Amino acid sequence: MTQSTASNPIALITGGNRGLGKSTALHLAQRGVDVILTYRSNPAEAQAVVGQIEALGRRAIALELDVGDSASFAAFAGNVKTALQQGWQRERFHYLVNNAGVGVYAPFTEFSEAQFDTLMNIHLKGPFFLTQKLLPLINDGGRIVNISSGLTRFALPGYSGYATMKGGIEVLTRYLAKELGARNIAVNTIAPGAIETDFGGGRLRDNAELNGFVASQTALGRAGLPDDIGGAISALLHSDSRWVNAQRIEVSGGMFV
Protein backbone atom coordinates (compact mmCIF):
# COMPACT_ATOMS: atom_id res chain seq x y z
CA MET A 1 0.00 0.00 0.00
CA THR A 2 1.13 3.55 -0.71
CA GLN A 3 0.89 6.50 1.61
CA SER A 4 -2.45 8.27 1.87
CA THR A 5 -3.36 11.49 3.62
CA ALA A 6 -6.09 11.47 6.23
CA SER A 7 -8.31 13.62 4.02
CA ASN A 8 -8.38 11.34 1.00
CA PRO A 9 -11.82 9.86 0.30
CA ILE A 10 -12.20 6.08 0.09
CA ALA A 11 -14.46 4.24 -2.36
CA LEU A 12 -15.70 0.66 -2.09
CA ILE A 13 -16.40 -0.85 -5.51
CA THR A 14 -17.92 -4.30 -5.87
CA GLY A 15 -16.59 -6.23 -8.84
CA GLY A 16 -13.70 -3.82 -9.11
CA ASN A 17 -11.29 -6.36 -10.56
CA ARG A 18 -12.39 -5.98 -14.19
CA GLY A 19 -14.71 -4.25 -16.64
CA LEU A 20 -16.68 -1.25 -15.47
CA GLY A 21 -15.59 -1.69 -11.86
CA LYS A 22 -11.93 -1.66 -12.78
CA SER A 23 -12.37 1.41 -14.96
CA THR A 24 -14.21 3.18 -12.15
CA ALA A 25 -11.46 2.31 -9.67
CA LEU A 26 -8.74 3.71 -11.93
CA HIS A 27 -10.69 6.88 -12.73
CA LEU A 28 -11.29 7.49 -9.04
CA ALA A 29 -7.64 6.88 -8.23
CA GLN A 30 -6.69 9.49 -10.81
CA ARG A 31 -8.95 11.90 -8.92
CA GLY A 32 -7.16 11.18 -5.64
CA VAL A 33 -9.56 8.58 -4.23
CA ASP A 34 -8.36 5.46 -2.41
CA VAL A 35 -10.10 2.20 -3.25
CA ILE A 36 -11.38 -0.96 -1.62
CA LEU A 37 -12.33 -3.27 -4.47
CA THR A 38 -14.00 -6.65 -4.33
CA TYR A 39 -13.60 -9.75 -6.47
CA ARG A 40 -15.39 -13.08 -6.47
CA SER A 41 -12.97 -15.67 -7.84
CA ASN A 42 -9.81 -14.14 -9.31
CA PRO A 43 -7.49 -12.74 -6.63
CA ALA A 44 -4.55 -12.36 -9.04
CA GLU A 45 -6.65 -10.19 -11.35
CA ALA A 46 -7.77 -8.09 -8.38
CA GLN A 47 -4.22 -7.67 -7.10
CA ALA A 48 -3.15 -6.48 -10.55
CA VAL A 49 -5.74 -3.69 -10.30
CA VAL A 50 -4.49 -2.86 -6.82
CA GLY A 51 -1.02 -2.51 -8.33
CA GLN A 52 -2.31 -0.15 -11.02
CA ILE A 53 -4.02 2.00 -8.40
CA GLU A 54 -0.89 2.11 -6.28
CA ALA A 55 1.11 3.11 -9.37
CA LEU A 56 -1.16 6.17 -9.51
CA GLY A 57 -0.09 7.04 -5.99
CA ARG A 58 -3.24 5.91 -4.23
CA ARG A 59 -3.90 3.31 -1.60
CA ALA A 60 -5.91 0.19 -2.45
CA ILE A 61 -6.90 -3.22 -1.14
CA ALA A 62 -8.83 -6.15 -2.63
CA LEU A 63 -11.35 -8.17 -0.61
CA GLU A 64 -13.17 -11.32 -1.64
CA LEU A 65 -16.96 -11.06 -1.90
CA ASP A 66 -19.76 -13.00 -3.56
CA VAL A 67 -22.59 -10.46 -3.91
CA GLY A 68 -24.98 -13.35 -4.56
CA ASP A 69 -24.41 -14.73 -1.06
CA SER A 70 -26.19 -12.40 1.35
CA ALA A 71 -25.36 -14.65 4.29
CA SER A 72 -21.72 -13.58 3.93
CA PHE A 73 -22.37 -9.83 4.13
CA ALA A 74 -22.04 -9.44 7.91
CA ALA A 75 -18.60 -11.07 7.83
CA PHE A 76 -17.64 -8.98 4.81
CA ALA A 77 -18.63 -5.78 6.62
CA GLY A 78 -16.35 -6.89 9.44
CA ASN A 79 -13.52 -7.35 6.94
CA VAL A 80 -14.12 -3.86 5.57
CA LYS A 81 -14.05 -2.41 9.09
CA THR A 82 -10.75 -4.16 9.77
CA ALA A 83 -9.28 -2.99 6.45
CA LEU A 84 -10.26 0.60 7.20
CA GLN A 85 -8.68 0.47 10.65
CA GLN A 86 -5.48 -1.24 9.55
CA GLY A 87 -4.97 0.45 6.19
CA TRP A 88 -6.30 3.93 6.82
CA GLN A 89 -6.75 4.25 10.59
CA ARG A 90 -10.36 5.21 9.95
CA GLU A 91 -13.80 3.93 10.82
CA ARG A 92 -15.71 4.80 7.65
CA PHE A 93 -15.46 5.17 3.88
CA HIS A 94 -17.06 7.73 1.56
CA TYR A 95 -18.39 6.14 -1.64
CA LEU A 96 -20.12 2.83 -2.37
CA VAL A 97 -20.44 1.62 -5.97
CA ASN A 98 -22.73 -1.42 -6.32
CA ASN A 99 -21.27 -2.64 -9.61
CA ALA A 100 -20.72 -6.41 -9.47
CA GLY A 101 -22.93 -8.47 -11.73
CA VAL A 102 -23.37 -11.22 -14.29
CA GLY A 103 -25.26 -11.44 -17.56
CA VAL A 104 -27.82 -14.10 -18.40
CA TYR A 105 -29.18 -14.05 -21.94
CA ALA A 106 -32.27 -16.20 -22.65
CA PRO A 107 -35.66 -15.70 -24.26
CA PHE A 108 -38.50 -15.17 -21.79
CA THR A 109 -40.15 -18.45 -22.81
CA GLU A 110 -36.96 -20.37 -21.99
CA PHE A 111 -35.86 -18.44 -18.90
CA SER A 112 -35.44 -20.84 -15.97
CA GLU A 113 -36.26 -20.24 -12.34
CA ALA A 114 -32.63 -20.98 -11.47
CA GLN A 115 -31.45 -18.26 -13.86
CA PHE A 116 -34.00 -15.86 -12.37
CA ASP A 117 -32.83 -16.61 -8.83
CA THR A 118 -29.17 -16.13 -9.82
CA LEU A 119 -29.90 -12.71 -11.27
CA MET A 120 -32.09 -11.69 -8.35
CA ASN A 121 -29.51 -12.69 -5.76
CA ILE A 122 -26.67 -10.86 -7.49
CA HIS A 123 -28.38 -7.81 -8.97
CA LEU A 124 -31.18 -6.99 -6.54
CA LYS A 125 -31.06 -8.85 -3.24
CA GLY A 126 -27.27 -8.47 -3.12
CA PRO A 127 -27.08 -4.66 -3.44
CA PHE A 128 -30.13 -4.26 -1.16
CA PHE A 129 -28.69 -6.14 1.80
CA LEU A 130 -25.03 -5.36 1.18
CA THR A 131 -25.81 -1.64 1.30
CA GLN A 132 -27.81 -2.22 4.47
CA LYS A 133 -24.88 -3.99 6.14
CA LEU A 134 -22.35 -1.36 5.02
CA LEU A 135 -24.37 1.71 5.98
CA PRO A 136 -22.79 2.00 9.45
CA LEU A 137 -19.39 2.25 7.72
CA ILE A 138 -20.38 4.96 5.21
CA ASN A 139 -19.69 8.57 6.13
CA ASP A 140 -22.54 10.98 6.62
CA GLY A 141 -22.43 13.08 3.46
CA GLY A 142 -21.25 10.08 1.45
CA ARG A 143 -22.51 8.89 -1.91
CA ILE A 144 -23.85 5.64 -3.32
CA VAL A 145 -24.01 4.70 -7.01
CA ASN A 146 -26.02 1.72 -8.17
CA ILE A 147 -25.51 0.28 -11.65
CA SER A 148 -28.57 -0.32 -13.80
CA SER A 149 -28.84 -0.67 -17.58
CA GLY A 150 -30.20 1.03 -20.66
CA LEU A 151 -32.33 -2.10 -20.95
CA THR A 152 -34.77 -0.67 -18.40
CA ARG A 153 -35.67 2.05 -20.95
CA PHE A 154 -35.55 0.07 -24.19
CA ALA A 155 -36.31 -3.61 -24.66
CA LEU A 156 -34.16 -6.16 -26.48
CA PRO A 157 -35.30 -9.79 -26.61
CA GLY A 158 -33.38 -12.12 -24.32
CA TYR A 159 -32.80 -9.68 -21.46
CA SER A 160 -36.15 -9.82 -19.65
CA GLY A 161 -34.71 -11.33 -16.46
CA TYR A 162 -31.68 -9.03 -16.30
CA ALA A 163 -33.67 -5.89 -17.04
CA THR A 164 -36.29 -6.79 -14.45
CA MET A 165 -33.65 -6.81 -11.72
CA LYS A 166 -32.20 -3.52 -12.93
CA GLY A 167 -35.66 -1.96 -12.85
CA GLY A 168 -35.80 -2.94 -9.19
CA ILE A 169 -32.43 -1.30 -8.58
CA GLU A 170 -33.71 1.97 -10.01
CA VAL A 171 -36.68 1.93 -7.64
CA LEU A 172 -34.40 1.01 -4.73
CA THR A 173 -32.15 3.96 -5.58
CA ARG A 174 -34.99 6.44 -5.13
CA TYR A 175 -36.04 4.90 -1.83
CA LEU A 176 -32.47 4.93 -0.51
CA ALA A 177 -32.10 8.58 -1.50
CA LYS A 178 -35.27 9.40 0.43
CA GLU A 179 -34.45 7.37 3.52
CA LEU A 180 -30.75 8.28 3.72
CA GLY A 181 -31.29 11.98 3.12
CA ALA A 182 -31.19 12.63 6.88
CA ARG A 183 -27.56 11.52 6.79
CA ASN A 184 -26.89 13.67 3.72
CA ILE A 185 -26.06 10.56 1.68
CA ALA A 186 -26.87 10.98 -2.02
CA VAL A 187 -27.88 7.88 -4.01
CA ASN A 188 -28.01 7.70 -7.80
CA THR A 189 -28.20 5.18 -10.62
CA ILE A 190 -25.87 4.99 -13.60
CA ALA A 191 -27.48 3.10 -16.50
CA PRO A 192 -24.90 2.05 -19.11
CA GLY A 193 -25.82 1.30 -22.68
CA ALA A 194 -24.16 -1.58 -24.53
CA ILE A 195 -20.49 -1.75 -23.46
CA GLU A 196 -17.59 -3.77 -24.88
CA THR A 197 -16.51 -5.97 -21.96
CA ASP A 198 -16.44 -9.70 -21.19
CA PHE A 199 -19.88 -9.28 -19.60
CA GLY A 200 -22.34 -11.89 -20.84
CA GLY A 201 -19.51 -13.86 -22.39
CA GLY A 202 -18.22 -10.85 -24.32
CA ARG A 203 -21.10 -11.00 -26.81
CA LEU A 204 -20.90 -7.34 -27.81
CA ARG A 205 -17.11 -7.14 -27.80
CA ASP A 206 -16.54 -10.30 -29.84
CA ASN A 207 -19.54 -10.34 -32.20
CA ALA A 208 -18.88 -7.93 -35.06
CA GLU A 209 -22.47 -8.10 -36.32
CA LEU A 210 -23.92 -7.26 -32.90
CA ASN A 211 -21.33 -4.54 -32.37
CA GLY A 212 -22.21 -2.98 -35.71
CA PHE A 213 -25.92 -3.06 -34.88
CA VAL A 214 -25.32 -1.27 -31.57
CA ALA A 215 -23.15 1.34 -33.31
CA SER A 216 -25.85 1.94 -35.92
CA GLN A 217 -28.43 2.57 -33.19
CA THR A 218 -26.24 4.91 -31.12
CA ALA A 219 -26.14 8.64 -31.79
CA LEU A 220 -22.38 8.82 -31.27
CA GLY A 221 -21.85 5.98 -33.73
CA ARG A 222 -20.12 3.28 -31.70
CA ALA A 223 -20.58 0.83 -28.86
CA GLY A 224 -19.54 1.96 -25.41
CA LEU A 225 -16.20 1.28 -23.72
CA PRO A 226 -15.53 0.70 -20.02
CA ASP A 227 -13.85 4.09 -19.66
CA ASP A 228 -17.05 5.77 -20.86
CA ILE A 229 -18.75 4.43 -17.74
CA GLY A 230 -15.87 4.61 -15.27
CA GLY A 231 -15.40 8.28 -16.05
CA ALA A 232 -19.11 9.00 -15.61
CA ILE A 233 -19.26 7.26 -12.23
CA SER A 234 -16.15 9.09 -11.08
CA ALA A 235 -17.68 12.42 -12.11
CA LEU A 236 -20.93 11.61 -10.32
CA LEU A 237 -19.06 10.84 -7.10
CA HIS A 238 -17.13 14.12 -7.26
CA SER A 239 -18.18 16.92 -4.93
CA ASP A 240 -19.16 19.02 -7.95
CA SER A 241 -22.09 16.61 -8.39
CA ARG A 242 -23.18 16.82 -4.75
CA TRP A 243 -26.67 18.15 -5.57
CA VAL A 244 -27.46 15.27 -7.95
CA ASN A 245 -29.63 12.85 -6.01
CA ALA A 246 -32.24 10.12 -6.64
CA GLN A 247 -31.54 10.22 -10.37
CA ARG A 248 -31.23 7.64 -13.13
CA ILE A 249 -28.46 8.83 -15.45
CA GLU A 250 -28.14 6.90 -18.67
CA VAL A 251 -24.63 6.72 -20.14
CA SER A 252 -25.22 5.15 -23.54
CA GLY A 253 -23.92 7.57 -26.14
CA GLY A 254 -27.51 8.16 -27.18
CA MET A 255 -28.60 4.58 -27.81
CA PHE A 256 -32.08 4.21 -29.34
CA VAL A 257 -32.90 7.92 -29.10
Buried (B, 14 or more C-beta within 10 A) or exposed (E): BEEBEEEBBBBBBBBBBBBBBBBBBBBBBBBBBBBBBBBBEEBEEBBBBBEBBBEBEBBBBBBBBBBBBBEBBEEBBEBBBEBBEEBBEBEBBBBBBBBBBBBBBBEEEEBEEEBBEBBBBBBBBBBBBBBEBBBEBBBEEBBBBBBBBBBBBBEBEBBBBBBBBBBBBBEBBBEBBEEBEEEEBBBBBBBBBBBBBEBBEEBBBEEEEBBEBBBEBBEEEBBBBBBBBBBBBBBBBBEEBEEEBBBBBBBBBEBBE
